[in-house]
Structures are given as C-alpha cells and as structure tokens.
Amino acid sequence: MSTQMSVFLSQDSAAPHWGEKALLSFSETGATIHLGEGHDLGAIQRAARQLDGQGIHSVLLSGEHWDLESIWAFHQGYRNPKKHGLLEWTALS
C-alpha cells in the first residue's frame, strides 16, 4: 500500500539548501511547490512532472492556495499516459 504525499503551494522561496530558485522542496509534511511572486501555472505543471518522475504515485493537493486553474495545471503535469497516479484535492470554497 502506498502512502499519499501532501503537496502545498507557497509564494515563498525554498530554503537555500534546496538550491537557488528551487521549484520543489520536501519536509516531513510533504512537498511544497515554490512559485515565488505571482501564480505561474507552468511552474506548477513542471513541479507535477518532477513528482511523477520521482515515482510518487499518490498525491493530495493540500493548503489554501489551490484553485481550479492550479489544480488543473498540476493534473496536466502529473498525468502520464503510461501510468496513472492517484490525485486528490480538498473541496474548493
């Protein structure tokens, strides 16, 4: 049985030990996509591709910054024609 990884969005930069302009960072609570200023849907899609490439098969989009467009961008990057990962998100308000 696989464990679901929580994925958060952040406007803050990643800590320096993740590298300059790191798009993704990881902690005990899950992965964080660092967008910096703005709402770059392409960056969300790239981060989702990276998570898929790392073999993460079950993801929960968590936190308050997810909206319909960012969820869709993540899905487009995470979706893979050869394998289908499980993607869930909390209800939008």
C-alpha positions in Angstrom: 0.0 0.0 0.0 1.4 3.4 -0.9 1.3 6.5 1.2 -0.3 9.7 0.0 2.0 12.7 -0.3 0.6 16.1 0.5 1.6 18.9 -1.9 1.4 22.5 -1.0 1.7 25.8 -2.9 3.9 28.6 -1.5 4.7 32.1 -2.6 7.9 31.9 -0.5 11.3 30.9 -1.9 12.7 27.5 -1.0 15.3 27.3 1.8 18.9 27.8 0.4 19.9 24.2 0.9 17.4 23.2 -1.8 19.3 25.2 -4.3 18.9 28.6 -5.9 15.4 29.1 -7.4 14.3 25.6 -6.4 10.8 24.8 -7.6 10.3 21.9 -5.1 11.2 21.2 -1.5 10.3 18.4 0.8 9.6 18.1 4.5 8.0 15.7 6.9 4.6 17.0 5.9 5.0 16.6 2.2 6.2 18.5 -0.8 6.0 22.3 -1.4 5.9 23.9 -4.8 7.6 27.3 -4.6 6.1 29.8 -7.0 7.7 33.0 -5.8 5.7 36.1 -6.8 2.7 35.5 -9.0 0.8 32.4 -9.9 2.8 30.6 -12.5 0.7 27.7 -13.8 3.6 26.5 -16.0 5.8 26.1 -12.8 3.0 24.1 -11.2 2.9 21.8 -14.2 6.7 21.4 -14.2 6.7 20.5 -10.5 4.0 17.9 -11.0 6.1 16.3 -13.8 9.1 16.2 -11.4 6.9 14.5 -8.7 5.7 12.0 -11.3 9.2 11.4 -12.5 10.3 10.6 -8.9 7.8 7.8 -8.7 5.3 9.4 -6.4 2.1 7.6 -7.1 -0.5 9.1 -4.8 -0.8 12.9 -4.2 -3.2 15.1 -2.1 -3.2 18.8 -3.0 -3.3 20.5 0.4 -3.4 24.0 1.7 -5.2 27.2 1.0 -3.5 28.3 -2.2 -5.0 25.8 -4.6 -7.7 27.0 -7.0 -9.3 25.4 -10.1 -6.7 26.6 -12.5 -3.7 25.5 -10.4 -5.3 22.1 -9.7 -5.8 21.6 -13.5 -2.2 22.7 -14.2 -1.0 20.2 -11.7 -3.1 17.4 -13.2 -1.8 18.1 -16.7 1.8 17.8 -15.5 1.1 14.8 -13.2 -0.9 12.8 -15.7 1.2 10.2 -17.5 -0.1 8.1 -20.4 1.9 5.0 -19.3 0.8 5.0 -15.6 -1.9 6.7 -13.7 -1.2 8.2 -10.3 -3.9 8.9 -7.8 -4.6 12.7 -7.4 -6.9 14.1 -4.8 -7.7 17.6 -3.5 -9.8 19.2 -0.9 -13.1 20.8 -1.8 -12.8 24.3 -3.2 -14.7 27.1 -1.4 
